Amino acid sequence: MINERQTYYVTLATGEISQISTASDWNYTIYANNEEIEELREIFNENRATDWGNYFRAHVPYLEYHHDKGNDIYDRHICAIYDKLYELGDENAKAHIEQILPLLNRNKE
């Protein structure tokens, strides 16, 4: 079935999403359908594009981090990634995210 959720393994640093647990070191186990995986991939792609822009901006010495709109966008993407991982994650993923990012703890049950 197309909308049936399957198990995926996510590597946060690279944005890799795989159905094979031995393909690489992964951080989170999630359960998602094809549409949810596409949404997560899109957030990772947007974040990667913003990250490249920030890399080039970092070479401008007079622009501070907290005054840079690109960094705000990057931070929002990271929060969106964690929010989606929390929504789709297994109990271990949710517990870890609650521990490292208490603001995302929405106590979903």
N, C-alpha and C positions, 0 to 999 in steps of 0.2 A: 504494500500500500504506500502511496506517495506521502501521505501525512503521518505515517507511522514514525514514531521516534526511535532513533537508533543511538547506540553508544559511540561517542567520539572522545578523542583525547586531544587536549589543547596545550600547546607550548606557547606561553605568553610572550617570551622574548622575541620569537621569530614570527608569531602569528600563525603558526602551523596548526591545522585542524586535520586530524587523521582518525580513521577507524581502526588502525592497527596500533595496538598498544606498545609493540616492540619497535616501531619505526624510529622513534627518537625518545629522548627524555621529555616527558610531558609533565605539566603542572596540575591540570584539572581534568576530571572526567565529567562530561556533560551528556545529557540525553536530549536530542533535538531531531526535528524533521528537516527536510531539505530547505524549506523556506527560512527556518530559524538559523540554519547554517549559513545561508546566503546573507542574512542580516548581520551575523557575526563577522563574516568575511569582509563585508562592506565597511564595517566599523574599523576593522584592522587595516584595510586598505586606505581609508581616510586618515587614520592615525599615521601610517607610514608616510603618506604624502606630506602631512604636516611636519613630521619629524625631519624630513629632508629639508623643508623650508627653514626650519629652526636651525639645522646644522649650518646652513649658509648664513643665516642671520647671526649666529654665534660669533662670526668673524668680524662683526661690527662692534668695536670695543666700547662705544659710548652708550649703547642701548642695554639697559639693565633688564634682568629676567622679569621682574615684577611689573615692568612697563612695556612688555612685549605681548601683543595680541596673539601671536602665533603660539606662545607658550600657554596662554589661556585656552586656546582651542585644543592643544595637545592634552592638557589636563582634563578637559571635558571628554575627549575621546577615551582616555584611560578610564575615567569614571564610567563611561558608557560600556566599555569592555567588561569591567568588573561587574557592573549591574547585570549585563546579559549573562555572564558566567554564573552569577549568583542565581539568576532566574532559571537557568538550564542545568545547573550543576548538581552533582550528587551531594550527599550529606557531608562528605569530607570537604568538598569544594566550598559549600556554604559556610561550614564552620571556619575554614581558613580565611575566607573573605571577611566574615564577621570579626575575626580576630585582628586582621591587618587594617581593615577599613570599617570601623564601627559606624560611620555615617551611612554606609550602604545597608546596614542591618535593618531590613524591613520586616523581620519576623514573619516571613511567609510560612504558612502552614496549610 
